[in-house]
Amino acid sequence: MFEDLDFEILNNPEYKEDSVREDIIIPILKRLGYSSTGVNTIRRGISLTHPFVNIGSTQRRINIVPDYILETENGFQWILDAKSPTENITKSGNVEQAYSYAINPEVRCQIYSLCNGRKLTVFHISGTEPLLDIDVENIAENWDEVEEILSPLHLEKPYLKFFFPDLGIHLLKVGSNLDTPYYFIPTMVQSIQKISDNLYTLFSVAFFGQEFAVSFDFTSEQFPEFIDAVPEELREKISLRLSTAPFNIMFRTEEELFPIIIEAKRTEKIYNNGNEEYIPLEVVKFGNFT
C-alpha cells in the first residue's frame, strides 16, 4: 500500500503533515475505494463556516477547513484530519478539533478520524474512546477492521460484513413475481436502522440455496408489530436505541443475534451505492419465533 515506504522517515523533523497526506493517507483512502471522482469521493479543502465568535467587541465568522471529507452516494460519511508524526491523535485538542468538523452543521457525520503517519485513530461522535487505534505500519494486518468501519460499502450497508450477494437482486434475476410472498422462519437479525421518520430497515443473511444478504424495509406503522416479535428482554433496549442518534443497532456476535419470523415481498426499488446494486424486500408481517 505504501510502496516500500521506510517508516523511519517519520522520525525526520522535516517530515511534516503534507508528507503524511501524500505518502500515507491517500494510499489508505484509495485502498478503501475512495477517489477524486465518482460516487465515493475524497473531498479536499472544503471551507466550513464556524459559528460566530467574539473577537474583542466584534463578532466575526471564522472558516475552518478539514483535510478530507469522505462522501458516498448518501452524502458526507466521515472526516479525516492529517497531523504531523509528532502530534497526539488519541487524547488531545486535535481530537476535539476533528470532532468539531464532524458535527459542523454543513457536515453532520457520525465518524471522524485522524492520522499522523504513525497511527490511525477512528472515533464515533457519541463516544470518547477510539473505535480504532492502530499502527499504520501494521495496517495490512488489521485491514479488515479498517474496512469494516470506513469503507463505502460498510458505511452504506453495515450488515454486509462478508459481502454476500443481494437476495433482492437474485429474486429479480430468477423472475420472481412482485406478489410472491417469501417466509423467513426464522431469520437472524444482524442490524436495524431507522432511515427516516417513516422507514426502518432490518438486515440479515438468508439461505436460498446459498447465503444471501437481505434487507427488509418496514414502516413506522409496522414498528409496534416488529417490537412485539422481538424477544421480550430486548424490546426496551431496541426501542431506546432507535429513538436516538445514530438510529441504528448492530448485533456483531452469534450471542447477540436473535431470530424473528418475517413474511416479505420483493419491491421494485433498485438502489446503487457505487459498489453494488441491491433491492430491499418489503415486510408484510412480523412474527415471534419463540
Backbone as a ProteinNet text record, in pm:
[ID]
protein_1_A
[PRIMARY]
MFEDLDFEILNNPEYKEDSVREDIIIPILKRLGYSSTGVNTIRRGISLTHPFVNIGSTQRRINIVPDYILETENGFQWILDAKSPTENITKSGNVEQAYSYAINPEVRCQIYSLCNGRKLTVFHISGTEPLLDIDVENIAENWDEVEEILSPLHLEKPYLKFFFPDLGIHLLKVGSNLDTPYYFIPTMVQSIQKISDNLYTLFSVAFFGQEFAVSFDFTSEQFPEFIDAVPEELREKISLRLSTAPFNIMFRTEEELFPIIIEAKRTEKIYNNGNEEYIPLEVVKFGNFT
[TERTIARY]
81.7	0	85.4	200.3	284.1	411	415	526.4	662.3	675.3	802.2	849.4	755.7	791.3	867.5	981.7	1059.5	1002.3	936.4	868.8	965.4	1093.1	1191.3	1191.6	1142.5	1141.7	1049.7	956.9	867.9	944.5	1065.4	1147.3	1225.2	1221	1289	1206	1261.9	1184.2	1130.6	1187	1138.1	1016.5	982.7	868.2	743.1	666.5	555.6	419.5	316.7	178.4	152.2	210.2	185.9	240.2	352.2	408.3	320	263.3	169.7	51	-0.4	-112.8	-76.8	36.6	74.6	117.1	201.1	261.5	173	87.4	16.8	-134.6	-190.2	-336.2	-397.9	-343.6	-401.8	-399.9	-290.7	-297.1	-403.9	-425.2	-528.7	-666.2	-693.7	-824.3	-851.5	-749.6	-767.5	-793	-723.3	-744.1	-886.4	-939.4	-1075.4	-1180.5	-1142.4	-1235.6	-1280	-1209.1	-1242.3	-1149.3	-1200.4	-1118.6	-1164.2	-1094.6	-1128.6	-1257.2	-1296.8	-1419.1	-1502.1	-1626.3	-1711	-1804.6	-1867.4	-1967.9	-1903.8	-1794.5	-1727.6	-1608.4	-1630.4	-1543.1	-1459.7	-1333.9	-1246.6	-1267	-1321.8	-1343.9	-1236.4	-1156.6	-1044.5	-1071.6	-1023.4	-1019.5	-1153.2	-1259.2	-1389.8	-1392.3	-1420.4	-1423.3	-1559.2	-1558.2	-1680.3	-1690.4	-1809.3	-1829	-1843.5	-1753.8	-1761.8	-1869.3	-1941.5	-2037.2	-1968.3	-2044.7	-1988.1	-1911.5	-1796.6	-1721.1	-1691.2	-1671	-1638.8	-1489.2	-1445.1	-1305.4	-1305.7	-1267.1	-1283.7	-1431.9	-1478.7	-1620.6	-1693.2	-1622.7	-1679.5	-1701.2	-1816.9	-1841.7	-1787.2	-1712.3	-1654.9	-1679.6	-1694.5	-1702.4	-1560.7	-1541.8	-1413.8	-1437.9	-1362.9	-1374.2	-1276.9	-1325.8	-1242.2	-1240.7	-1126.8	-1109.9	-1056.1	-1142.6	-1091.4	-1011.7	-912.9	-828.2	-907.4	-988.8	-1064.4	-1204.6	-1303.6	-1438.6	-1468.8	-1509	-1534.2	-1684.5	-1719.4	-1859.3	-1898	-2018.1	-2074.5	-2203.2	-2275.1	-2400	-2498.1	-2492.7	-2587	-2533	-2429.1	-2379.5	-2249.5	-2212	-2088.8	-2098.1	-1990.6	-1990.9	-1892.6	-1773.2	-1674.3	-1569.2	-1498.2	-1389.8	-1257.9	-1151.1	-1016.3	-925.5	-856.4	-765.5	-622.4	-533.5	-392.8	-314.4	-220.8	-133.1	10.4	103.4	244.5	274.5	383.5	414.6	437.3	461.6	483.8	354.1	241.6	115.1	42.2	-22.6	-104.7	-242.6	-287.5	-417.5	-510.6	-482.6	-567.8	-645.7	-575.4	-639.3	-570.3	-630.6	-568.4	-667.8	-625.4	-705.9	-725.9	-634.2	-650.7	-777.5	-805.9	-926.4	-1050.5	-1044.2	-1157.1	-1181.3	-1073.8	-1086.7	-1155.1	-1112.9	-1173.6	-1322.1	-1353.2	-1492.3	-1575.8	-1517.9	-1590.9	-1620	-1530	-1556.3	-1676	-1675.1	-1777.9	-1917.6	-1929.8	-2062.2	-2100.6	-2014.3	-2046.3	-2177.6	-2267.5	-2396.8	-2386	-2272.1	-2255.5	-2205	-2168.8	-2116.7	-2210	-2222.5	-2310.1	-2283.8	-2164.5	-2135.8	-2106.4	-2114.7	-2102	-1957.2	-1874.3	-1739.3	-1636.2	-1532.5	-1419.5	-1290.9	-1185.8	-1062	-942.4	-829.1	-704.8	-591.4	-492.6	-374.5	-252.1	-151.3	-25.3	89.9	57.1	159	199.4	200.9	233.8	109	0.7	-123.2	-241.4	-343.9	-473.6	-573.7	-642.8	-746.1	-880.5	-983.9	-1118.8	-1212.6	-1299.6	-1392.3	-1534.5	-1630.6	-1770.8	-1809.1	-1894.6	-1926.3	-1994.7	-2052.4	-2123.4	-2035	-1906.8	-1818.1	-1692	-1618.7	-1494.3	-1370.4	-1383.6	-1271.4	-1271.2	-1153.8	-1148.3	-1217.4	-1286.7	-1335.4	-1218.5	-1115	-998.6	-875.6	-770.1	-642.7	-532.3	-478.3	-382	-256.2	-147.6	-21.6	-31.1	-4	-14.7	80.7	197.3	295.9	241.2	146.7	87.6	-56.5	-92.6	-232.3	-280.1	-191.4	-231.8	-283.5	-223.2	-264.8	-401	-441.1	-568	-666.6	-644.3	-721.7	-870.3	-907.2	-1049.2	-1120.3	-1053.3	-1113.4	-1129.7	-1027.9	-1033.9	-1147.9	-1154.3	-1254.5	-1395.4	-1411.2	-1543.7	-1602.1	-1516.5	-1564.5	-1570.1	-1472.9	-1454.8	-1483.7	-1499.3	-1520.9	-1659.9	-1676.8	-1808.7	-1916.2	-1883.3	-1983.7	-2033.5	-1942.5	-1985.5	-2060.2	-2024.6	-2097.1	-2238	-2253.8	-2385.1	-2469.1	-2405.3	-2476	-2392.2	-2400.2	-2309.8	-2323.1	-2434	-2451.5	-2371.4	-2321.1	-2258.2	-2112.2	-2088.4	-1951	-1881.6	-1956.3	-1895	-1930.2	-1994.7	-2020.5	-2096.4	-2203.6	-2288.3	-2363.2	-2398.6	-2480.4	-2617.4	-2682.4	-2809.3	-2925.5	-3013.2	-3125.3	-3226.3	-3253.3	-3348.2	-3306.9	-3178	-3126.4	-3140.8	-3112.7	-3126.1	-3270.4	-3366.9	-3507.6	-3550.7	-3499.7	-3529.6	-3476.9	-3354.5	-3290.6	-3354.4	-3411.9	-3475.6	-3623.3	-3668.4	-3804.4	-3910.7	-3874.2	-3971.3	-4081.7	-4205.8	-4320.3	-4326.8	-4365.4	-4373.6	-4475.2	-4576.3	-4679.5	-4644.7	-4534	-4497.1	-4448.3	-4512.8	-4465.1	-4349.2	-4256.3	-4144.9	-4147.7	-4124.6	-4133.4	-3995.3	-3952.1	-3822.5	-3850.8	-3838.1	-3879.8	-3766.1	-3679.9	-3672.6	-3559.6	-3537.5	-3414.3	-3348.7	-3216.4	-3141.7	-3112.9	-3157.1	-3140.5	-2995.7	-2933.4	-2795	-2782.8	-2874.4	-2874.6	-3009.7	-3040.3	-3164.3	-3127.9	-3187.5	-3157.5	-3285.4	-3296.4	-3406	-3358.9	-3419.4	-3377.8	-3441.2	-3569	-3643	-3754.9	-3837.3	-3946	-4042.1	-4050.3	-4147.7	-4085	-3953.4	-3890	-3779.5	-3787.9	-3685.6	-3634.4	-3511.6	-3454.5	-3389.4	-3419.6	-3362.5	-3273.8	-3155.6	-3060.3	-3034.8	-3020.1	-2995.5	-2923.7	-2896.2	-2842.8	-2937.4	-2981.5	-3078.3	-3020.4	-3067.2	-3019.1	-3124.1	-3090.3	-3174.5	-3087.3	-3051.1	-2955.9	-2812.9	-2793.5	-2666.7	-2699.7	-2600.3	-2625.4	-2635.4	-2738	-2761.3	-2777.7	-2729.1	-2761.6	-2901.3	-2978.5	-3115.8	-3150.9	-3214.5	-3263.1	-3415	-3477.6	-3623	-3666.1	-3743	-3796	-3932	-3953.6	-4085.9	-4112	-4239.1	-4279.9	-4293.8	-4312.8	-4334.1	-4463.6	-4563.6	-4687.4	-4664.5	-4564.1	-4532.1	-4436.7	-4380.2	-4279.5	-4332.5	-4453.6	-4503.5	-4512.4	-4552.5	-4558.8	-4419.3	-4322	-4183.6	-4136.1	-4161.4	-4117.5	-4183	-4309.7	-4377.8	-4315.6	-4251.9	-4190.2	-4049.6	-3992	-3857	-3862.2	-3759.2	-3756.4	-3779.2	-3858.7	-3905.7	-3792.4	-3682	-3572	-3498.3	-3522.5	-3455.3	-3543.7	-3671.7	-3765.6	-3733.9	-3712.7	-3686.4	-3554.7	-3452.5	-3321.2	-3329	-3396.2	-3405.2	-3486	-3597.4	-3680.2	-3602.4	-3526.4	-3448.7	-3338.3	-3264.9	-3152.6	-3198.3	-3316.4	-3365.8	-3435.9	-3447.3	-3512.1	-3411.7	-3280.5	-3176.5	-3065.8	-2993.8	-2882.9	-2779.4	-2717.4	-2723.9	-2834.5	-2936.5	-3056	-3024.4	-2929	-2905.1	-2844.5	-2863.9	-2809.6	-2748.3	-2627.5	-2564	-2543.2	-2573.9	-2553.1	-2437.6	-2321	-2197.2	-2161.9	-2204.1	-2164.3	-2284.4	-2257	-2364.8	-2452.6	-2392.3	-2468.3	-2567.6	-2536.2	-2623.3	-2737.5	-2719	-2822.4	-2948.1	-3063.6	-3188.1	-3278	-3363.1	-3448.2	-3580.4	-3632.4	-3761.7	-3824.1	-3955.3	-4026.2	-4069.3	-4043.7	-4080.3	-4147.7	-4259.2	-4319.5	-4293.1	-4238.3	-4199.5	-4217.3	-4220.3	-4228.6	-4118.3	-4081.1	-3981.8	-4041.4	-3960.1	-4004	-3942.4	-3976.3	-3917.6	-3807.9	-3774.4	-3672.9	-3534.2	-3460	-3322.8	-3229.7	-3143.7	-3050.2	-2909.2	-2830.3	-2689.6	-2606.7	-2518.2	-2438	-2295.7	-2271.1	-2138	-2053.2	-2093.6	-2021.6	-2100.9	-2234.8	-2319	-2463.6	-2548.2	-2690.5	-2759.6	-2868.6	-2945.6	-3092.3	-3178.4	-3323.1	-3374.6	-3432.3	-3487.1	-3617.2	-3648.4	-3778.1	-3869.5	-3997.9	-4096.3	-4167.1	-4161.5	-4221.4	-4373.9	-4435	-4580.5	-4625.3	-4549.6	-4590	-4469.4	-4466.8	-4366.4	-4430.1	-4347	-4392.9	-4284.2	-4324.1	-4229.4	-4194.1	-4065.8	-4021.3	-4027.7	-4026.8	-4022.1	-4161.1
-120.7	0	126.2	121.6	240.2	236.5	144.7	136.6	136.5	44.5	24	148.6	226.7	343	298.8	361.4	334.5	421.6	358.3	433.8	505.3	478.3	552.4	700.2	731.1	871	955.8	891.2	966.2	1031.3	984.2	1043.9	1166.2	1190.6	1307.3	1431.7	1532.8	1652.8	1727.5	1700.1	1765.7	1695	1577.8	1501.9	1553.7	1635.4	1708.3	1652.7	1727.4	1688.8	1667	1749.3	1734.7	1602.3	1556.6	1427.6	1312.4	1326.1	1224.4	1212.1	1324.8	1322.8	1244.7	1279.9	1224.8	1078.8	1045.5	912.1	808	850.2	754.4	763.4	882.9	894	862.9	920.1	895.4	747.2	672.6	527.8	455.1	495.3	432	458.7	584.1	619.4	549.4	540.3	471.2	322.4	262.5	120.3	96.7	193.2	181.1	195.9	255	268.6	410	509	648.7	705.2	803.2	868.2	1011.8	1086.3	1227.3	1244.9	1142.1	1147.9	1022.9	1025.5	908.6	922.6	810.7	811.3	826.6	755.3	758	853	974.1	1085.4	1135	1168.4	1238.8	1387.6	1455.6	1599.8	1670.7	1753.7	1820.8	1970.3	2024.8	2170	2239.4	2173.3	2237.7	2333.4	2458.3	2559.3	2558.6	2532.6	2529.2	2656.4	2703.2	2824.6	2789.6	2843.6	2826	2920.7	2882.2	2975.4	3106.1	3211.6	3340.5	3329.3	3395.6	3404.8	3552.3	3585.1	3722.2	3744.2	3845	3886.4	4032.2	4056.3	4189.6	4216.4	4323.6	4358	4328.6	4261.4	4239.1	4090.3	4056	3919.7	3898.7	3790.5	3760.7	3613.6	3587.6	3448.8	3394.1	3270.9	3204.3	3080	3064.6	2947.4	2840.3	2716.5	2602.9	2505	2435.6	2351.5	2214.3	2112.4	1976.4	1928.7	1844.7	1797.9	1717.1	1621.6	1536.1	1513.9	1525.8	1479.4	1367.6	1251.4	1137	1124.3	1119.8	1126.8	1004.6	952.4	845.7	896	805.9	842.3	908.3	870.4	922	1041.2	1107.2	1228.5	1208.1	1308.6	1302.8	1189.8	1109.4	994	1007.5	1062.2	1077.4	1177.6	1229.5	1322.4	1262.5	1304.3	1260.1	1380.8	1395.8	1508	1455.9	1514.8	1476.2	1558.3	1492.2	1559.7	1513.2	1590.3	1551.9	1437.2	1363.1	1247.3	1280.5	1405.6	1442.6	1475.9	1480.7	1522.4	1404.5	1432.1	1333.2	1327.1	1207.3	1194.8	1098.9	1078.6	991.6	1069.7	1150.8	1234.9	1370	1466	1597.5	1692.5	1816.9	1915	1879.8	1799	1756.1	1673.2	1587.7	1505.1	1593.6	1691.7	1783.7	1863.3	1901.8	1976.2	1890.9	1765	1675.7	1653.1	1642	1626.7	1747.7	1866.1	1987.5	1989.3	1930.2	1920.6	1826.7	1712.2	1610.7	1661.2	1739.1	1784.7	1918	1975.7	2101	2087.3	2185.6	2175.2	2150.4	2185.8	2163.7	2023	1947.3	1811.9	1707.9	1712.5	1621.9	1475.1	1426.7	1284.4	1221.8	1089.7	1017.9	979.6	969.7	916.2	1025.1	1031.9	1119.9	1046.5	1082	1005.9	1099.5	1052.9	1129.1	1033.8	1087.9	1008.5	1097.4	1050.7	1125.1	1049.1	950.2	868.6	749.3	766.3	655.7	574.4	645.8	582.2	632.5	548.6	587.1	565.5	672.3	660	697.2	626.9	650	659.7	761.2	784.8	794.3	765.7	794.4	914.6	1001.3	1125.2	1099.3	980.5	952.7	889.6	864.8	801.1	881.6	841.6	909.9	826.8	695.9	609	576.4	556.3	527.7	397.2	398.1	273.4	192.1	262.7	200	280.9	214	279.3	181.9	198.5	100	168.8	93.8	140.6	132.6	243.2	246.4	146.2	129.5	37.1	-105.5	-137.4	-272	-272.7	-173.9	-160	-277.2	-338.2	-451.4	-566.9	-585.3	-693.6	-665.7	-539.7	-501.2	-445	-476.6	-411.3	-442.6	-562.4	-595.9	-501.3	-465	-373.6	-234	-189.1	-57.2	-54.4	-157.3	-163.7	-171.6	-244.7	-264.3	-133.1	-39.7	87.7	195.7	197.9	314.7	294.2	171.3	151.5	198.9	246.9	292.1	185.6	62.3	-44.2	-67.5	-70.3	-93.7	26.3	145.8	263.9	267.7	223.1	221.6	103.8	-11.9	-133	-203.9	-157.5	-207.2	-354.5	-415	-556.5	-644.5	-589.6	-672.3	-702.1	-756.8	-783.9	-882.3	-975.7	-1079.6	-1066.6	-955.3	-925.4	-1037.6	-1084.8	-1182.7	-1115	-1189.6	-1131.1	-1092.9	-999.3	-945.8	-1034	-1067.1	-1156	-1089.3	-961.6	-892.6	-897	-874.4	-882.5	-1024.8	-1123.2	-1263.1	-1295.3	-1250.6	-1278.4	-1211.7	-1092.4	-1024.5	-1105.3	-1153.7	-1223.6	-1359.3	-1421.3	-1551.4	-1535.8	-1411.5	-1387.8	-1394.2	-1364.1	-1365	-1263.2	-1304.8	-1215.4	-1122	-996.8	-899.4	-940.5	-1018.9	-1058.7	-1187.5	-1249.6	-1375.1	-1348.7	-1409.6	-1390.3	-1486.1	-1438.4	-1521	-1523.3	-1642.4	-1660.3	-1694.7	-1618.3	-1637.9	-1685.2	-1821.1	-1883.4	-1966.6	-1903.9	-1759.1	-1699.9	-1571.2	-1507.7	-1443.2	-1439.6	-1384.9	-1237	-1152.3	-1007.9	-968.5	-904.1	-859.8	-710.6	-631.1	-488.6	-429	-317.3	-243.9	-97.4	-27.9	113.4	191.1	306.7	398.9	492.6	483.5	562.3	700.5	704.8	831	813.3	915.9	906.7	793	755.3	652.1	527.3	513.8	398.6	339.5	207.9	131.3	23	-21	-130.7	-230.7	-354.4	-464.5	-546.3	-582.2	-654.5	-794.6	-887.5	-1025.4	-1099.8	-1227.1	-1316.8	-1435.3	-1467.2	-1574.8	-1681.3	-1803.2	-1914.1	-1949.5	-1927.7	-1966.5	-2046.3	-2167.4	-2245.1	-2205.9	-2080.8	-2028.5	-1907.9	-1852	-1741.2	-1609.2	-1531	-1400.7	-1295.9	-1175.4	-1061.3	-1014.7	-975.3	-930.7	-815.4	-713.3	-601.2	-599.9	-577.3	-573.9	-432.9	-367.9	-235.3	-247.9	-165.6	-161.1	-20.8	9.7	145.8	166.3	292.6	324.3	261.8	245.1	179.4	32.1	-28.4	-169.3	-186.1	-75	-84.6	-153.6	-123.2	-194.8	-345.6	-388	-531.3	-592.6	-516.7	-563	-580.2	-479.9	-486.9	-605	-631.7	-745.5	-878.2	-880.4	-1003.3	-1024.3	-918.8	-924.7	-995.7	-1073.1	-1130.9	-1024.6	-1058.5	-960.4	-885	-953.9	-890.1	-785.3	-781.8	-686.9	-569.7	-575.7	-477.2	-334.4	-315.6	-181	-127	-210.4	-168.4	-124.5	-203.1	-170.6	-43.4	-30.8	89.5	213.9	206.2	321.6	356.5	256.5	281.4	339.2	301.6	351.8	486.9	535.8	665.7	779.3	746	848.1	823.3	929.1	917.8	820.6	738	741.3	654.9	616.2	547.8	414.1	340.8	206.5	119	-10.4	-110.7	-221.1	-262.6	-375.9	-486.8	-608.3	-725.4	-803.7	-794.7	-839.1	-985.2	-1042.2	-1178.2	-1271.8	-1401.8	-1500.4	-1492.8	-1457.2	-1448	-1332.3	-1226	-1109.2	-1125.9	-1211	-1228.8	-1289.4	-1252.8	-1312.9	-1344	-1448	-1490.3	-1414.3	-1397.6	-1332.9	-1392.9	-1402.5	-1452.2	-1332.5	-1340.6	-1231.9	-1288.7	-1229	-1250.7	-1124.6	-1139.6	-1021.7	-1048.1	-939.2	-945.9	-860.6	-897.8	-818.8	-684.9	-581.5	-449.9	-420.9	-306.1	-262.1	-158.2	-132.1	-31.7	-91.2	-36.5	-81	32.6	6	106.9	72.6	174.9	156.4	250.4	193.6	277.5	298.1	264.6	280.8	156.1	61.7	-63.9	-181.6	-174	-282.2	-235.6	-310.9	-283.3	-372.9	-325	-409.2	-369.4	-466	-445.2	-488.3	-398	-438.4	-514.6	-602.7	-666.9	-583.5	-587.4	-510.8	-604.8	-572.4	-658.2	-654.2	-772.6	-784.8	-806.6	-892.5	-927.6	-977.1	-943.2	-994.6	-1101.1	-1194.9	-1293.4	-1326.3	-1365.1	-1403.3	-1549.6	-1581.4	-1719.8	-1804.1	-1741.2	-1820.2	-1863
0	0	0	67.4	82.2	-2.4	-99.5	-194.5	-124	-29.5	42	116.2	167.3	248.2	372.3	397.9	518.2	630.1	725.4	829.9	924.5	912	990.8	954.5	832.7	789.4	877.4	949.1	1037.6	1153.1	1177.7	1282.9	1234.5	1104.9	1048.4	1077.6	1144.1	1177.7	1055.8	937.9	816.3	755	809.9	759.3	828.7	756.3	815.7	769.7	803.9	776.3	627.6	540.9	397.3	345.2	402.8	362.1	408.8	528.6	578.7	483.7	437.5	343.4	216.2	158.5	28	36.5	135.3	140.5	207.3	300	384.5	370	383.3	384.6	248.8	142.9	10.1	-26.7	-4.6	-32.4	48.6	174.7	256.6	197.5	161.1	107.1	-25.4	-110.5	-238.8	-217.6	-122.2	-92.7	-39.7	32.6	83.7	-26.1	-140.1	-250.8	-279.6	-222.4	-248.3	-355.6	-430.3	-532.6	-548.5	-633.2	-653.7	-733.3	-808.1	-887.3	-860.1	-904.7	-888.2	-769.7	-733.4	-626.6	-489.5	-465.4	-334.9	-343.8	-294.6	-330	-213.2	-244.1	-149.1	-171.1	-73.8	-82.8	-1.8	-67.9	-2.5	11.8	119.8	133.6	131.9	180.8	186.5	305.9	278.9	384.3	452.7	583.1	661.8	745.5	761	839.8	986.3	1067.6	1212	1265	1371.1	1430.6	1470.1	1481.3	1519.1	1650.3	1658	1782.1	1806.8	1933.7	1969.6	1966.9	1894.5	1894.2	1935.9	2061.4	2116.6	2132.9	2076.9	2084.4	1954.8	1861.7	1728.5	1702.9	1648.8	1606.7	1466	1447.3	1316.5	1283	1155.5	1112	1090.9	1133.9	1113.2	1028.1	922.1	837.4	883.7	889.4	927	810.3	793.5	674.2	713.7	721.9	745.5	625.1	649.9	539.4	437.4	486.4	395.1	450.7	363.3	393.9	294.7	345.2	258.9	235.5	107.5	67.7	-14.4	10.8	-70.7	-134.3	-195.7	-262.6	-166.6	-39.4	59.4	137.4	85.2	149.4	224.8	304	381.3	484.5	493.7	584.4	700.5	673.4	780.9	738.9	837.9	807.3	855.4	790.5	826.5	832.7	942.7	959.7	969.6	892.4	891.8	993.3	1058.3	1153.4	1130.2	1180.6	1167.9	1264.3	1241.6	1326.1	1473.5	1506.6	1646.8	1721.1	1649.1	1709.8	1774.6	1887.4	1957.5	1892.4	1854	1787.3	1861.8	1990.2	2070.6	2174.9	2252.8	2354.6	2351.1	2281.2	2266.9	2203.1	2190.9	2120.3	1974.8	1917.9	1778.6	1761.4	1860	1854.5	1866	1955.3	1972.3	1844	1778.2	1653	1546.5	1533.9	1434.7	1466.7	1594.8	1636.5	1592.3	1606.6	1568.4	1419.1	1338	1195.1	1168.6	1238.6	1214	1248.2	1356.4	1398.8	1336.3	1254.6	1189.8	1112.3	1119.6	1050.8	901	841	698.4	666.3	771.1	751.2	813.3	947.3	1022.2	989.7	1021.4	1004.3	1140.2	1145.9	1272.5	1306.2	1202.8	1220.2	1190.9	1277.2	1247.3	1279.9	1206.5	1212.9	1203	1256.5	1248.2	1212.4	1143	1108.6	1116.2	1189.8	1198.5	1133.5	1051.9	987.6	1070.5	1200.9	1290.8	1325.4	1352.3	1394.2	1311.1	1306.6	1253.3	1365.4	1404.9	1507.1	1447	1489.9	1439.9	1559.8	1558.9	1669	1616.8	1704.9	1678.8	1763.1	1710.4	1781.4	1915.4	1934.5	2058.7	2165.6	2133.6	2230.6	2256.4	2359.5	2393.9	2359.5	2356.8	2324.4	2174.6	2115.5	1971	1934.1	1821.5	1763.7	1709.9	1668.7	1608.2	1644.7	1682.7	1716.9	1678.3	1557.3	1507.1	1455.1	1455.6	1398.2	1245.7	1179.1	1033	969	1027.5	970.7	964.1	1054.4	1057.5	1006.3	928.1	888.2	803.3	726.6	642.4	726.9	843.7	932.6	995.5	998.5	1061	957.9	830.3	725.9	734.7	776.7	787.6	883.4	993.5	1090.5	1031.7	957.3	893.8	793.3	710.8	604.9	662.6	772.3	831.2	882.7	921.5	974.4	867.2	774.7	688.4	540.4	494.1	350.9	310.3	187.3	141.5	154.5	123.3	127	268.1	364.8	502.4	559.5	516	561.6	505.2	381.2	318.8	367.7	382.7	423.9	530.4	656.3	759.9	791.3	756.6	784.7	690.4	578.9	476.1	508.4	625.2	666.9	572.9	521.9	439.8	292	253.7	114.2	42.9	104.9	38.3	-76.5	-181.1	-288.1	-233.3	-300.1	-251.7	-294.2	-199	-228.5	-321.9	-303.5	-390.5	-536.4	-562	-699.5	-752	-667.3	-707.5	-746.3	-665.8	-695.5	-825.3	-851.2	-977.6	-1095.7	-1084.4	-1196.5	-1225.3	-1120.6	-1144.2	-1179	-1196.9	-1243.2	-1135.6	-1011.8	-902.6	-927	-902	-915.5	-795.2	-818.1	-709	-602.9	-640.6	-545.2	-469.3	-503.8	-438.2	-295.5	-194.6	-57.1	-25.8	53.3	98.7	250.8	306	450.6	505.9	601.6	665.9	808.3	826.6	952.3	1009.8	1092	1116.2	1034	1049.6	1003.2	1123.8	1124.8	1238.1	1213.1	1302.1	1285.2	1312.7	1214.1	1229.1	1257.1	1203.2	1235.4	1200.5	1264.9	1241.2	1231.3	1136.8	1116.7	1090.4	1153	1123.9	1014.9	897	782.1	784.2	819.3	826.4	927.9	944.3	1042.2	1011.6	884.2	847.4	787.2	794.2	729.9	817.2	836.6	905.6	811.4	834.2	756.6	850.7	829.4	908.2	815.2	860.3	776.2	830.2	737.6	778.6	666	690.9	589	580.1	459.6	439.2	346.6	363.9	281.3	177.3	49.8	-63.9	-160.4	-119.4	-198.7	-169.8	-134.2	-86.6	2.2	66	156.1	79.1	111.3	51.7	161.5	134.8	218.7	182.1	282.2	254.9	347.4	290.9	370.4	363.6	478.9	490.7	529.3	443.9	475	542.7	646.8	709.5	760.7	783.8	815	965.8	1002.5	1143.7	1195.5	1107.6	1148	1181.8	1118.1	1144.8	1262.4	1310.5	1415.8	1542	1591	1710.1	1689.3	1569.7	1540.3	1542.4	1489.3	1492.8	1636.9	1720.9	1861	1932.8	1903.4	1965.4	1924.1	1806.2	1757	1811.1	1869.8	1926.7	2062.3	2098.2	2233	2340	2439.8	2537.9	2604.8	2632.9	2705	2622	2489.4	2401.2	2358.7	2388.4	2333.7	2378.4	2506.3	2557.1	2503	2500.4	2450.6	2304.5	2221.5	2079.5	2057.5	2126.3	2111.8	2149.5	2257.5	2303.2	2204.9	2157.6	2067.1	1933.7	1889.7	1761.5	1774	1896.3	1917.1	1927.9	1932.4	1945.4	1843.4	1807.1	1711.9	1766.2	1679.7	1532.4	1471.3	1549.4	1499	1431.9	1485.4	1433.8	1542.3	1525.8	1618.1	1534.1	1570	1504.6	1606.5	1567.4	1651.2	1588.4	1650.6	1585.1	1611.5	1722.1	1755.9	1749.8	1744.4	1737.7	1862	1976	2100.2	2096.8	2020.6	2014.6	1914.8	1813	1711.3	1771.9	1717.3	1764.8	1645.4	1658.9	1547.1	1543.5	1423.9	1404.1	1278.2	1276.1	1157.7	1073.2	943.6	852.8	729.3	692.7	561.2	480.5	358.8	280.4	132	56.4	-88.7	-150.5	-272.3	-345.2	-385.9	-385.7	-431.4	-568.7	-622.9	-749.1	-727.2	-602	-571	-593.1	-685.1	-709.1	-669.2	-573.5	-525.9	-572.9	-598.7	-636	-551.7	-467.8	-378.1	-428.9	-556.5	-612.9	-602.5	-517.1	-501.8	-558.7	-544.9	-590.4	-589.7	-658.6	-658	-555.1	-499.4	-408.3	-414.1	-383.6	-381.3	-244.5	-167.8	-37.6	-55.9	39.4	44.5	134.2	106.1	183.4	280.1	408.1	510.2	499.8	496.9	502.4	645.6	716.7	853.2	932.3	1061.9	1154.2	1244.1	1289.6	1385.6	1485.8	1605.8	1710.7	1695.2	1695.2	1671.1	1797.8	1913.9	2037.7	2082
[MASK]
++++++++++++++++++++++++++++++++++++++++++++++++++++++++++++++++++++++++++++++++++++++++++++++++++++++++++++++++++++++++++++++++++++++++++++++++++++++++++++++++++++++++++++++++++++++++++++++++++++++++++++++++++++++++++++++++++++++++++++++++++++++++++++++++++++++++++++++++++++++++++++++++++

